[in-house]
Amino acid sequence: MDDVAPVLSGPMQSVEEFSEEAAAWLAEHGTLRQNESDKKDIVWGEGDFSVSVFHALSHEDEQALIERIKSWTQKKAEKGYHAIAWPVEYGGLGLTRKHASAFARLQRQYEMPGGHEITGVTTGLVAPTINVFGTDEQKARWMGDFLATRELCSQLFSEPGAGSDLASLACRAEKDGDEWVVNGQKVWSSGAQFAEWGELIARTDVDAPKHKGMTAFIVPLDHPGVEVRPIKQMSGGASFNEVFFNDARFSDDLRLGPVGEGWKVALTTLGFERDHSDDSGGGGGRVGGGWQHVLATAQALGKTQDPVLRQKLADVYINHRIEGFVNRRAADLAKGGTPGPEGSLTKLVWTEQMTRVSNMIGDLLGPSLIADSGEWGTYAWGEHVLGAPGYRIAGGSDEVQRNIIGERVLGLPGEPRVDKGIPWKDVPR
Ligand SMILES: Cc1cc2nc3c(=O)[nH]c(=O)nc-3n(C[C@H](O)[C@H](O)[C@H](O)COP(=O)(O)OP(=O)(O)OC[C@H]3O[C@@H](n4cnc5c(N)ncnc54)[C@H](O)[C@@H]3O)c2cc1C
């Protein structure tokens, strides 16, 4: 890797010193945002008003967006700014989350390429999972490239018959000599059409109970027997894919973690997916409209004096602040390690706030939400309102998060599980 940051010698750089250097680097390589509104508050009618949750882009435009994100991440990788709290051997700086947060704050002053699921999955979900389960060779092979987005990796978990009950999945991987032969189908694989790799969870033992007979792999997607088919959405975009495995043969060195431990690997990835406590994310990839957008909309429409709407606005603001506090507490609990069930809480607080924002905007805009009057900052909110429900499902639905909190945080009695202890092959489906 030619972009590994120099090994730090001596005591760790203070956050202040680091910020000074980072600010100078950003000033040299970034483009300062044009108007004050982009930096903090929104000035009505100025610049972009983007509150979309998902992309509704053509394949070419989506590819171009991903290339812009990769290019900025790789620029940062020349200094290790893409992976500030990651070890030096993976291209990071070996500093703390405080340093990473300081960089993220500075970066917000600059034009960013935006965010995309596939770069987020690669750097925020798959790379940390490999860090937990990978062998030294696997870490050396993938971590640097994934963190710097030189290569991308999709999440191949869900199947047509296995979503909330992921542990019932049926995609088979059978051992044949030193190889694994994979057959089956995955679905809802975000961004797989743009990825070189997939983190696959497959069934390797049909005689074991469902949670015990799975194994994880990192598999190449441009491989004989693997077919990636984008799913066209009514919005015009194609965020998801079906991925088919037809006698696809993979060598055993692509196995991530021990045979039969795929459930642990999947839970680790899902822990990172549900965790929303990290504010140091790289690309400035805010999802949907935030409190500032809601407030600006209410002010522009002259609705902040309406007593009923004021009450609702106060509720959105209170929950915006609560979300920040819950995230900080979860970050303290996780201490930069693998997030536990507290990740379910941060995910739930996040999706509930997105829904609250949708409802507030419906109250503020009324018909302008669905009829494009051309007025800046109004009809655009449809992209938030239509996209937000997707994240109530992705990474485990709200109901599933509540089950996890009930059972693993509050210690409430578990759901009735009729297939507990039964070999997977004997469970009716
Ligand atoms: C935006 C988005 C991105 C995604 N990206 C990926 C990806 O990259 N890779 C991937 O593998 N998958 C991905 N998924 C799939 C996602 O993980 C599944 O959709 C999710 O786990 C739910 O599974 P399902 O769709 O099969 O719904 P089901 O499991 O069939 O659930 C249907 C309904 O039943 C409820 N329900 C189910 N079980 C229970 C229960 N025990 N208690 C209470 N209620 C229950 C659910 O809450 C839901 O409302 C994505 C989904 C979305 C929306």
The ligand as a Tripos MOL2 file, in Angstrom:
@<TRIPOS>MOLECULE
LIG
   53    58     1     0     0
SMALL
NO_CHARGES

@<TRIPOS>ATOM
      1 C1        -33.0690    0.2570    2.5490 C.3       1 LIG1
      2 C2        -32.7610   -1.1880    2.7510 C.ar      1 LIG1
      3 C3        -31.4640   -1.6600    2.5420 C.ar      1 LIG1
      4 C4        -31.1740   -3.0010    2.7300 C.ar      1 LIG1
      5 N1        -29.9150   -3.4310    2.4620 N.ar      1 LIG1
      6 C5        -29.6160   -4.7350    2.6270 C.ar      1 LIG1
      7 C6        -28.3070   -5.2310    2.3100 C.ar      1 LIG1
      8 O1        -27.4300   -4.4960    1.8530 O.2       1 LIG1
      9 N2        -28.0430   -6.5430    2.4900 N.ar      1 LIG1
     10 C7        -28.9740   -7.4070    2.9860 C.ar      1 LIG1
     11 O2        -28.6530   -8.5750    3.1720 O.2       1 LIG1
     12 N3        -30.2420   -6.9860    3.2620 N.ar      1 LIG1
     13 C8        -30.5770   -5.6660    3.0940 C.ar      1 LIG1
     14 N4        -31.8560   -5.2200    3.3520 N.ar      1 LIG1
     15 C9        -32.8710   -6.1890    3.7700 C.3       1 LIG1
     16 C10       -33.2600   -6.0600    5.2260 C.3       1 LIG1
     17 O3        -32.2430   -6.5410    6.0630 O.3       1 LIG1
     18 C11       -34.5720   -6.8460    5.4160 C.3       1 LIG1
     19 O4        -35.5360   -6.2080    4.6110 O.3       1 LIG1
     20 C12       -35.0110   -6.8080    6.8560 C.3       1 LIG1
     21 O5        -34.1860   -7.6220    7.6580 O.3       1 LIG1
     22 C13       -36.4810   -7.2990    7.0200 C.3       1 LIG1
     23 O6        -36.6510   -8.5170    6.3910 O.3       1 LIG1
     24 P1        -37.8490   -8.7610    5.3500 P.3       1 LIG1
     25 O7        -37.8380   -7.6630    4.3550 O.co2     1 LIG1
     26 O8        -37.7350  -10.1620    4.8790 O.co2     1 LIG1
     27 O9        -39.1860   -8.5800    6.2160 O.3       1 LIG1
     28 P2        -39.8680   -9.6750    7.1710 P.3       1 LIG1
     29 O10       -38.8170  -10.3100    8.0140 O.co2     1 LIG1
     30 O11       -40.7240  -10.5670    6.3550 O.co2     1 LIG1
     31 O12       -40.7560   -8.7440    8.1040 O.3       1 LIG1
     32 C14       -42.0620   -8.3050    7.7040 C.3       1 LIG1
     33 C15       -42.6810   -7.5320    8.8640 C.3       1 LIG1
     34 O13       -42.8620   -8.4220    9.9930 O.3       1 LIG1
     35 C16       -42.2720   -7.8660   11.1620 C.3       1 LIG1
     36 N5        -41.6760   -8.9170   11.9760 N.ar      1 LIG1
     37 C17       -40.9160   -9.9530   11.5210 C.ar      1 LIG1
     38 N6        -40.5090  -10.7240   12.5650 N.ar      1 LIG1
     39 C18       -41.0060  -10.1440   13.6850 C.ar      1 LIG1
     40 C19       -40.9400  -10.4720   15.0750 C.ar      1 LIG1
     41 N7        -40.2620  -11.5230   15.4910 N.pl3     1 LIG1
     42 N8        -41.5820   -9.6470   15.9570 N.ar      1 LIG1
     43 C20       -42.2740   -8.5560   15.5240 C.ar      1 LIG1
     44 N9        -42.3890   -8.2120   14.2230 N.ar      1 LIG1
     45 C21       -41.7660   -8.9900   13.3140 C.ar      1 LIG1
     46 C22       -41.1720   -6.9360   10.6420 C.3       1 LIG1
     47 O14       -40.8830   -5.9280   11.5720 O.3       1 LIG1
     48 C23       -41.8140   -6.3750    9.3780 C.3       1 LIG1
     49 O15       -42.6570   -5.3080    9.6950 O.3       1 LIG1
     50 C24       -32.1820   -3.8950    3.1610 C.ar      1 LIG1
     51 C25       -33.4880   -3.4340    3.3650 C.ar      1 LIG1
     52 C26       -33.7830   -2.0910    3.1520 C.ar      1 LIG1
     53 C27       -35.1970   -1.6160    3.3850 C.3       1 LIG1
@<TRIPOS>BOND
     1     1     2 1
     2     2     3 ar
     3     2    52 ar
     4     3     4 ar
     5     4     5 ar
     6     4    50 ar
     7     5     6 ar
     8     6     7 ar
     9     6    13 1
    10     7     8 2
    11     7     9 ar
    12     9    10 ar
    13    10    11 2
    14    10    12 ar
    15    12    13 ar
    16    13    14 ar
    17    14    15 1
    18    14    50 ar
    19    15    16 1
    20    16    17 1
    21    16    18 1
    22    18    19 1
    23    18    20 1
    24    20    21 1
    25    20    22 1
    26    22    23 1
    27    23    24 1
    28    24    25 2
    29    24    26 1
    30    24    27 1
    31    27    28 1
    32    28    29 2
    33    28    30 1
    34    28    31 1
    35    31    32 1
    36    32    33 1
    37    33    34 1
    38    33    48 1
    39    34    35 1
    40    35    36 1
    41    35    46 1
    42    36    37 ar
    43    36    45 ar
    44    37    38 ar
    45    38    39 ar
    46    39    40 ar
    47    39    45 ar
    48    40    41 1
    49    40    42 ar
    50    42    43 ar
    51    43    44 ar
    52    44    45 ar
    53    46    47 1
    54    46    48 1
    55    48    49 1
    56    50    51 ar
    57    51    52 ar
    58    52    53 1
@<TRIPOS>SUBSTRUCTURE
     1 LIG1         1 GROUP 0 **** ****
